[in-house]
Amino acid sequence: MPSTSEHILGALGPSSGKSYPLHDIQSTRVLEGYEDASLENDTLMQRAGKATASLALAVCPFAKVFWVACGPGNNGGDGYEAAVWLKHWGKAVEITDCSDAHSRSGEAIKAVNAASYLGIPVSPIAPEKFDVCIDAIFGIGKVRAFNSTHAEWIQRINASGKPVISVDVPTGLNADTGDANPLHIRANHTLSLLTLKPGLFTGNGRDACGEIWFNDLGIDSDVGPCARLSGAPKLTQRNHASHKGSYGDVCIVGGANGMRGAAYLAGTAALSGGAGRTYLSLLSQASEDGSAYPELMRKNYASLDLTRTTVVAGCGGGTSIAEALPGLIEGSANLVLDADALNQIARTPELRKLMKRRDPGRTVLTPHPLEAARLIGSEVSEVQSNRLITAQKIAHELQCAVVLKGSGTVIASPTEIPAINPTGNACLATAGTGDVLAGLVGAKMAAGTSAFEAARTAAYQHGMTADRWHGSTLTARALAQSF
């Protein structure tokens, strides 16, 4: 029988620091078919129904009337099984269903018959009153256009203000990509069954899913994952017998006229994140008073030994960064490219060629969706419709690690299984937080961490700071000083 469902992700971020494998629809289907055929005493559908009903009672213990909205496939069958368990446990249950019974699988038909035997009412019309809704309309199958009845249910559910629990995936959300239909369920809780799906954690997934739970239905998966949900970085303690040279040098190249703040933020984050020394190589021609940032040493990047330096380039760089980029790409030991540096690479074939010649594991790009679209010559909508594939495409084309920022930041590399970051919230949706992330990645690389791992751990720490923030507003400067 299924084990107790595990809470994976809530409003305050991950429930544990564990890393989890993520499986796409294809591999989940393979596992589902293999395991269901080998079970003797019950079925995966029965286990899924019981797990769903158990979670519904756990998160809504005082609810009396449960509306179970069932679709035509196995997701609907899971809903029928949940309804049967809720009825056994003394709850009032109403099922909505407008499906042709002959279109169901054998196991789903058994679940329908069990509900009928218990006298659970079934109607195509949504109930007027209910305390909780279980969304079992559509699951990991093809995200299709809704008929008028299903559309009416979805609108009714979303407008009700009642708790909503989605079975496996909210109706209308693509379990692989996190892309969602314009009309989709916005759940309070989502119970992912058998496997965790990547689309729950990126794109529209977080907003559609609410709190995310997982039940493996008592099955140990031996199918390889398509990605991983990042776990917390391991805590390391600095040796007492160490000095500033022990933790590497970071040079921030950016801060053109009117945009010096971006460079200051990246530099502050690099220092706060552990760099031994941080240099600012400002591209601005205006004079400055550096007394507000005395820890950040001013030095032109051309005077540094770049073979021993981690360079973070592009933060507030404007068009002025173009002249510096060829030398930085060719000569820097470690390189983090952000903002205007990415835009220059997107429009300059020669820079792309230089990027591909760099040693593996030494370069990180940190694009937001628009910058990512420019890098692959597409539109933002295309990037957001499949964030995993986009990040991997950039990583392979430019032979570097990529941090595709946004809800469910994706970290990709030519040689690693991609990761989706579970930390962070809307507090990061403010100017300058991307510059902070670039500086933090630089600090991790300066300490000797590989590009992919530096990107992954920096993204986790960056988001976790926002998850733990208790103030009214998280400014980029406060974020940069908090690591």
C-alpha positions as CSV (number, residue, x, y, z in Angstrom):
1,M,0.0,0.0,0.0
2,P,1.2,3.6,-0.5
3,S,3.3,5.2,2.1
4,T,2.4,8.5,3.7
5,S,2.6,11.3,1.2
6,E,5.7,13.5,1.5
7,H,5.5,17.2,1.6
8,I,7.9,18.5,-1.0
9,L,7.4,22.2,-1.4
10,G,5.2,24.9,0.3
11,A,4.8,28.6,0.5
12,L,8.0,28.9,2.5
13,G,10.1,26.8,0.1
14,P,11.3,23.2,0.2
15,S,10.3,21.1,3.2
16,S,13.7,19.4,3.3
17,G,17.1,19.9,1.7
18,K,16.7,16.6,-0.2
19,S,17.3,16.3,-3.9
20,Y,14.6,14.4,-5.9
21,P,14.6,12.7,-9.3
22,L,12.1,14.1,-11.8
23,H,10.5,12.0,-14.5
24,D,8.8,13.0,-17.7
25,I,5.5,11.7,-18.9
26,Q,7.1,9.0,-21.1
27,S,9.2,7.4,-18.4
28,T,6.3,7.7,-15.9
29,R,4.1,5.8,-18.4
30,V,6.8,3.1,-18.8
31,L,7.0,2.7,-15.0
32,E,3.3,2.8,-14.6
33,G,2.7,0.0,-17.1
34,Y,5.4,-2.2,-15.8
35,E,4.4,-2.0,-12.1
36,D,0.6,-2.2,-12.6
37,A,1.1,-5.5,-14.4
38,S,3.2,-6.9,-11.6
39,L,0.9,-6.0,-8.7
40,E,-1.1,-8.8,-7.1
41,N,-3.5,-7.5,-4.4
42,D,-4.4,-4.1,-5.6
43,T,-3.6,-1.6,-8.5
44,L,-1.8,1.6,-8.8
45,M,-5.2,3.3,-9.3
46,Q,-6.5,2.0,-6.0
47,R,-3.3,3.1,-4.3
48,A,-3.5,6.5,-5.9
49,G,-7.2,6.9,-4.8
50,K,-6.4,6.1,-1.3
51,A,-3.4,8.4,-1.2
52,T,-5.5,11.2,-2.6
53,A,-8.3,10.7,-0.1
54,S,-5.8,10.5,2.8
55,L,-4.2,13.8,1.8
56,A,-7.6,15.4,1.4
57,L,-8.5,14.5,5.0
58,A,-5.1,15.5,6.3
59,V,-5.2,19.0,4.8
60,C,-8.9,19.6,5.2
61,P,-9.8,17.5,8.4
62,F,-13.1,19.4,9.1
63,A,-14.5,19.3,5.6
64,K,-17.8,17.6,5.2
65,V,-18.7,17.7,1.5
66,F,-16.1,16.7,-1.1
67,W,-16.7,17.4,-4.8
68,V,-14.6,15.0,-7.0
69,A,-14.4,16.3,-10.5
70,C,-13.5,13.3,-12.8
71,G,-12.4,13.3,-16.4
72,P,-12.5,10.5,-18.9
73,G,-9.0,8.9,-18.4
74,N,-7.1,7.2,-15.6
75,N,-6.9,10.5,-13.7
76,G,-10.7,10.4,-13.5
77,G,-10.4,6.8,-12.3
78,D,-8.1,7.9,-9.5
79,G,-10.8,10.4,-8.6
80,Y,-13.4,7.7,-8.4
81,E,-11.2,5.6,-6.1
82,A,-10.6,8.7,-3.9
83,A,-14.4,9.2,-3.7
84,V,-14.8,5.5,-2.6
85,W,-12.3,5.9,0.2
86,L,-13.9,9.2,1.4
87,K,-17.3,7.6,1.4
88,H,-15.9,4.7,3.4
89,W,-14.5,7.2,5.9
90,G,-17.9,8.8,6.4
91,K,-17.7,11.9,4.2
92,A,-20.4,13.2,1.9
93,V,-19.1,12.9,-1.7
94,E,-20.4,14.2,-5.0
95,I,-18.8,13.2,-8.3
96,T,-19.1,15.1,-11.5
97,D,-18.5,13.2,-14.7
98,C,-19.6,13.7,-18.3
99,S,-17.5,10.9,-19.9
100,D,-18.5,7.9,-22.0
101,A,-18.1,4.9,-19.7
102,H,-16.9,2.8,-22.7
103,S,-13.9,5.0,-23.1
104,R,-12.4,4.1,-19.7
105,S,-9.7,1.5,-19.0
106,G,-10.7,-1.7,-17.1
107,E,-9.4,-0.5,-13.8
108,A,-11.2,2.9,-14.1
109,I,-14.5,1.0,-14.9
110,K,-14.0,-1.0,-11.7
111,A,-13.6,2.3,-9.8
112,V,-16.7,3.7,-11.3
113,N,-18.6,0.5,-10.4
114,A,-17.3,0.7,-6.8
115,A,-18.6,4.2,-6.5
116,S,-22.0,3.2,-7.9
117,Y,-22.3,0.3,-5.5
118,L,-21.8,2.8,-2.6
119,G,-24.5,5.1,-4.0
120,I,-22.2,8.0,-4.6
121,P,-24.1,10.5,-6.7
122,V,-22.7,11.2,-10.2
123,S,-23.7,14.2,-12.3
124,P,-22.3,16.3,-15.1
125,I,-23.4,19.4,-13.2
126,A,-21.1,21.0,-10.6
127,P,-22.6,21.0,-7.0
128,E,-23.9,24.2,-5.6
129,K,-22.2,23.7,-2.2
130,F,-19.0,21.9,-1.3
131,D,-16.1,22.2,1.2
132,V,-13.3,20.8,-0.9
133,C,-12.7,20.0,-4.5
134,I,-10.6,17.1,-5.8
135,D,-9.4,17.9,-9.3
136,A,-9.2,14.6,-11.2
137,I,-10.2,15.9,-14.6
138,F,-7.1,15.6,-16.7
139,G,-3.6,14.4,-15.6
140,I,-0.3,13.7,-17.4
141,G,-2.0,12.9,-20.7
142,K,-2.0,15.3,-23.6
143,V,-3.1,18.8,-22.5
144,R,-6.2,19.1,-24.7
145,A,-8.9,21.7,-25.4
146,F,-11.7,21.5,-22.8
147,N,-15.3,20.9,-23.7
148,S,-17.8,23.3,-22.4
149,T,-18.7,21.2,-19.4
150,H,-15.0,20.8,-18.3
151,A,-14.4,24.5,-18.9
152,E,-17.4,25.3,-16.7
153,W,-16.1,23.0,-13.9
154,I,-12.6,24.6,-14.0
155,Q,-14.1,28.1,-13.8
156,R,-16.3,27.1,-11.0
157,I,-13.5,25.5,-9.1
158,N,-11.1,28.5,-9.5
159,A,-13.8,31.0,-8.5
160,S,-15.1,29.0,-5.5
161,G,-12.5,30.0,-2.9
162,K,-12.6,26.5,-1.6
163,P,-9.5,24.3,-1.1
164,V,-8.5,22.4,-4.3
165,I,-6.5,19.3,-4.4
166,S,-5.2,18.2,-7.8
167,V,-4.5,14.5,-8.5
168,D,-1.0,14.1,-10.0
169,V,-1.0,17.4,-11.9
170,P,-3.5,20.4,-12.0
171,T,-5.8,20.1,-15.0
172,G,-4.4,22.1,-17.9
173,L,-0.8,22.0,-16.8
174,N,1.8,20.2,-19.0
175,A,3.6,17.9,-16.6
176,D,6.8,17.9,-18.7
177,T,7.2,21.6,-19.3
178,G,5.3,23.6,-16.8
179,D,3.4,25.3,-19.7
180,A,-0.3,25.8,-19.0
181,N,-3.5,26.3,-20.9
182,P,-4.9,29.8,-20.5
183,L,-7.7,28.0,-18.6
184,H,-6.3,25.7,-16.0
185,I,-6.8,24.7,-12.4
186,R,-5.1,26.7,-9.7
187,A,-4.8,24.2,-6.9
188,N,-3.9,24.7,-3.2
189,H,-2.3,21.3,-3.1
190,T,-1.1,18.9,-5.8
191,L,-0.3,15.3,-5.1
192,S,2.2,13.9,-7.6
193,L,1.8,10.2,-7.9
194,L,4.4,7.5,-8.6
195,T,7.0,10.1,-9.8
196,L,7.6,13.7,-9.5
197,K,7.2,15.6,-12.7
198,P,9.4,18.5,-13.8
199,G,6.5,20.7,-15.0
200,L,5.2,21.0,-11.4
201,F,8.3,23.0,-10.5
202,T,9.0,25.4,-13.3
203,G,7.1,27.8,-15.7
204,N,3.5,28.0,-14.6
205,G,3.8,25.0,-12.4
206,R,4.4,26.6,-9.0
207,D,1.4,28.9,-9.4
208,A,-0.9,26.1,-10.7
209,C,0.2,23.5,-8.1
210,G,0.2,25.4,-4.8
211,E,1.8,23.1,-2.2
212,I,3.4,20.0,-3.8
213,W,3.2,16.6,-2.3
214,F,4.6,13.2,-3.5
215,N,3.5,9.6,-3.0
216,D,5.5,6.9,-4.8
217,L,2.6,4.4,-4.3
218,G,5.0,2.0,-2.8
219,I,7.1,1.7,-6.0
220,D,10.8,2.2,-6.2
221,S,11.6,3.7,-9.6
222,D,14.6,2.3,-11.4
223,V,13.9,4.5,-14.5
224,G,16.5,7.2,-15.1
225,P,15.3,10.8,-14.4
226,C,15.1,13.5,-17.0
227,A,16.1,16.1,-14.4
228,R,16.5,16.6,-10.7
229,L,15.0,18.9,-8.1
230,S,18.0,20.6,-6.5
231,G,18.8,19.8,-2.9
232,A,20.4,22.1,-0.4
233,P,24.2,22.7,-0.7
234,K,26.4,20.9,1.8
235,L,27.5,23.2,4.6
236,T,31.3,23.7,4.6
237,Q,33.4,25.2,7.4
238,R,36.3,27.3,6.5
239,N,39.7,26.3,8.0
240,H,40.9,28.5,10.8
241,A,44.3,28.6,9.2
242,S,43.2,30.4,6.0
243,H,43.4,33.9,4.5
244,K,41.8,36.0,1.7
245,G,43.9,34.2,-0.9
246,S,42.4,30.9,0.1
247,Y,39.0,31.7,-1.4
248,G,39.8,33.2,-4.8
249,D,39.5,36.5,-6.6
250,V,36.5,37.8,-8.4
251,C,36.5,40.7,-10.8
252,I,33.3,42.4,-11.8
253,V,33.4,43.9,-15.3
254,G,30.4,46.2,-15.9
255,G,28.8,49.3,-14.6
256,A,28.7,51.5,-17.6
257,N,27.4,55.1,-17.4
258,G,24.1,55.2,-15.5
259,M,24.4,51.5,-14.5
260,R,27.1,51.3,-12.0
261,G,24.7,50.0,-9.4
262,A,24.5,46.6,-11.1
263,A,28.3,46.2,-10.8
264,Y,28.2,47.2,-7.1
265,L,25.4,44.6,-6.4
266,A,27.3,41.8,-8.2
267,G,30.5,42.8,-6.3
268,T,28.8,42.9,-2.9
269,A,27.2,39.5,-3.5
270,A,30.6,38.0,-4.5
271,L,32.1,39.3,-1.2
272,S,29.1,38.3,0.9
273,G,29.1,34.9,-0.8
274,G,32.7,34.1,0.2
275,A,35.2,35.5,-2.3
276,G,38.5,36.4,-0.8
277,R,39.0,39.5,-2.9
278,T,36.6,41.3,-5.2
279,Y,37.6,43.9,-7.8
280,L,35.4,46.3,-9.6
281,S,36.4,47.1,-13.2
282,L,33.9,49.8,-14.0
283,L,33.1,50.7,-17.6
284,S,31.7,54.1,-16.6
285,Q,33.7,57.1,-17.6
286,A,32.3,59.2,-14.8
287,S,34.2,59.8,-11.6
288,E,33.0,58.0,-8.5
289,D,33.3,58.1,-4.8
290,G,34.0,54.6,-3.7
291,S,33.7,55.2,0.0
292,A,30.2,53.6,0.2
293,Y,31.8,50.3,-1.0
294,P,35.3,50.2,0.6
295,E,35.6,46.4,0.4
296,L,35.4,46.5,-3.4
297,M,38.8,47.3,-4.8
298,R,39.0,49.3,-8.1
299,K,41.2,47.8,-10.8
300,N,41.0,47.6,-14.5
301,Y,40.5,44.0,-15.6
302,A,43.4,44.4,-18.1
303,S,45.9,44.8,-15.2
304,L,44.8,41.5,-13.5
305,D,46.1,38.0,-14.1
306,L,42.9,36.7,-15.6
307,T,44.2,33.1,-15.6
308,R,43.9,33.2,-11.8
309,T,40.7,35.3,-11.6
310,T,36.9,34.6,-11.8
311,V,35.4,37.2,-14.0
312,V,31.7,38.3,-13.8
313,A,31.0,40.3,-16.9
314,G,28.0,42.2,-18.2
315,C,26.2,43.5,-15.1
316,G,25.2,47.0,-16.2
317,G,27.7,46.7,-19.0
318,G,25.6,48.3,-21.8
319,T,27.3,48.4,-25.2
320,S,30.6,49.2,-23.5
321,I,31.0,45.5,-22.6
322,A,31.5,44.6,-26.3
323,E,35.1,45.7,-26.4
324,A,36.1,43.8,-23.3
325,L,34.4,40.5,-24.1
326,P,36.8,38.8,-26.6
327,G,39.7,39.1,-24.2
328,L,37.6,38.1,-21.2
329,I,36.3,35.0,-23.0
330,E,39.7,33.9,-24.2
331,G,41.7,34.7,-21.0
332,S,39.6,34.3,-17.9
333,A,40.1,31.2,-15.7
334,N,36.4,31.2,-14.7
335,L,33.7,33.3,-16.4
336,V,30.2,34.3,-15.5
337,L,28.3,36.2,-18.2
338,D,25.1,38.1,-17.5
339,A,22.9,40.8,-18.9
340,D,24.5,42.9,-21.6
341,A,27.3,40.4,-22.1
342,L,24.7,37.8,-23.1
343,N,23.1,40.3,-25.6
344,Q,26.5,40.8,-27.2
345,I,27.1,37.1,-27.6
346,A,23.6,36.6,-29.1
347,R,24.3,39.1,-31.9
348,T,28.0,38.3,-32.5
349,P,29.0,35.0,-34.1
350,E,32.7,35.5,-33.4
351,L,32.0,35.6,-29.7
352,R,30.0,32.4,-29.9
353,K,33.0,30.7,-31.5
354,L,35.2,31.9,-28.7
355,M,32.8,30.6,-26.1
356,K,32.9,27.1,-27.6
357,R,36.7,27.0,-27.2
358,R,36.7,27.6,-23.5
359,D,37.7,24.7,-21.2
360,P,34.6,22.8,-20.0
361,G,33.3,23.5,-16.5
362,R,34.6,27.0,-16.5
363,T,31.8,29.1,-17.8
364,V,28.3,30.0,-16.6
365,L,25.6,32.1,-18.4
366,T,22.7,33.5,-16.4
367,P,20.0,34.6,-18.8
368,H,16.5,35.6,-18.0
369,P,13.9,34.4,-20.6
370,L,14.2,37.3,-23.0
371,E,18.0,37.0,-23.0
372,A,17.6,33.2,-23.5
373,A,15.3,33.8,-26.5
374,R,17.9,36.1,-28.0
375,L,20.6,33.5,-27.6
376,I,18.7,30.8,-29.5
377,G,16.9,33.2,-31.9
378,S,13.4,32.5,-30.7
379,E,10.6,34.2,-28.8
380,V,10.1,34.4,-25.0
381,S,6.9,32.4,-25.4
382,E,8.9,29.6,-26.9
383,V,11.5,29.7,-24.1
384,Q,8.8,29.6,-21.4
385,S,6.8,26.8,-23.1
386,N,9.7,24.4,-22.5
387,R,12.3,25.8,-20.1
388,L,14.2,22.6,-19.6
389,I,14.8,22.1,-23.3
390,T,15.8,25.8,-23.8
391,A,18.4,25.7,-21.1
392,Q,19.8,22.4,-22.4
393,K,19.9,23.8,-25.9
394,I,21.9,26.9,-24.9
395,A,24.2,24.7,-22.8
396,H,25.0,22.4,-25.7
397,E,25.3,25.2,-28.3
398,L,27.7,27.3,-26.2
399,Q,29.3,24.4,-24.2
400,C,28.8,26.0,-20.8
401,A,26.6,25.8,-17.8
402,V,23.3,27.8,-18.0
403,V,21.1,29.3,-15.3
404,L,17.7,30.0,-17.0
405,K,16.2,32.4,-14.4
406,G,12.5,32.6,-13.5
407,S,9.9,30.6,-11.6
408,G,11.7,27.3,-11.2
409,T,15.1,28.3,-12.3
410,V,16.7,25.7,-14.6
411,I,20.4,24.8,-14.4
412,A,21.8,22.9,-17.4
413,S,25.2,21.8,-18.6
414,P,26.4,19.7,-21.5
415,T,27.6,16.9,-19.2
416,E,25.0,16.9,-16.3
417,I,21.4,16.0,-15.8
418,P,19.6,19.4,-15.6
419,A,18.4,20.7,-12.2
420,I,15.3,22.7,-11.3
421,N,15.8,25.0,-8.3
422,P,13.0,24.7,-5.7
423,T,13.8,27.9,-3.8
424,G,12.7,31.5,-4.3
425,N,9.6,33.5,-4.6
426,A,8.2,36.8,-5.9
427,C,10.4,38.8,-3.6
428,L,13.1,38.3,-6.2
429,A,11.0,40.0,-8.9
430,T,12.7,43.3,-8.5
431,A,15.6,45.1,-10.2
432,G,19.1,43.9,-9.4
433,T,18.5,40.5,-8.0
434,G,19.9,38.9,-11.2
435,D,23.1,40.9,-10.8
436,V,23.3,39.5,-7.2
437,L,23.0,36.0,-8.5
438,A,25.8,36.5,-11.0
439,G,28.1,37.7,-8.3
440,L,27.2,34.8,-6.0
441,V,27.9,32.3,-8.8
442,G,31.3,34.0,-9.3
443,A,32.1,33.6,-5.6
444,K,31.3,29.9,-5.8
445,M,33.5,29.4,-8.8
446,A,36.4,31.4,-7.3
447,A,36.4,29.0,-4.4
448,G,37.0,26.1,-6.8
449,T,33.5,24.8,-7.5
450,S,32.7,23.6,-11.0
451,A,30.5,25.7,-13.2
452,F,27.4,23.5,-12.9
453,E,27.7,23.0,-9.2
454,A,28.5,26.7,-8.6
455,A,25.4,27.7,-10.6
456,R,23.2,25.1,-8.8
457,T,24.3,26.0,-5.3
458,A,24.2,29.7,-5.9
459,A,20.6,29.5,-7.3
460,Y,19.5,27.5,-4.3
461,Q,21.1,29.9,-1.8
462,H,19.8,33.0,-3.6
463,G,16.2,31.7,-3.6
464,M,16.4,30.4,0.0
465,T,17.3,33.9,1.2
466,A,14.0,35.1,-0.3
467,D,12.1,32.2,1.2
468,R,13.4,33.1,4.6
469,W,13.0,36.9,4.3
470,H,10.6,38.4,6.9
471,G,10.8,42.1,6.0
472,S,8.2,44.0,3.9
473,T,10.5,44.4,0.9
474,L,13.6,42.5,-0.2
475,T,15.8,44.9,-2.1
476,A,18.7,43.7,-4.2
477,R,21.2,45.4,-1.9
478,A,19.8,43.7,1.2
479,L,19.8,40.4,-0.7
480,A,23.5,40.9,-1.8
481,Q,24.5,41.5,1.8
482,S,22.7,38.5,3.2
483,F,24.8,35.5,2.2
